[in-house]
Amino acid sequence: MSDAVFDDFQTRLKRIRKTHTRLAQGMTVRMDRSGLVTPQPRRRMPVFPLRMAMQLLLAALLLKAALIAGTDGATYSETLQTLRSGTTPERVGAFIMEPDPVTRVIASGFSRIL
């Protein structure tokens, strides 16, 4: 065999091994227009999943709204004022827990239920 043919063969083997490795980590099956069913490697999750971040943000908003609806407005303001005069992490917490328009709307809905 000539070197060019051997190199081409090695390249094809390398590609097949890579495909098999990726398929072994998970696959989906797809059918093309002609009806041929081919396995496709699963797409990898992004490093920072956007869906999970959005769910976390929604949970934080709901928690903040529940705290606002469950406490008296004056009590909540006093607690925020105490946090504002505290250490750096407490000040960051006070900034995050500051009532915003979206949280107030959600809290008014919660207060109707409570």
C-alpha positions, 0 to 999 in steps of 0.5 A: 500500500502506498503512503497516501492510501494508508494515511487516508485509511488511518484518517477514516479510522480516526473519524470512525473511532471519534464518532463511536466515542461520541455515540457511546456518550449518548445519541438520538436517532433521526430519519432523513427524507429517504427514510434512512435512520441514522444515529446522531450524537447528543448535543452537549449542554452549554457550560452555563445553561440559560434555562437553569439560570432563568429558573433560578431568577424566577425562583428568587423573584417568587421568594422575594415576592412571598417575603414582601407579601408575607410581612408588613411593608414597614417591617420589610423596610426596617429589615432592609435598612438593617441590612444596608447598615451591615457588612458588605454581604448584607449590603449586597443582600439588601440591594438584591432584596430591594422591591422592584416593580415586577416583585411588587406586582407578584407580591400583590397577587400573593397578598390577595391569596394570603 
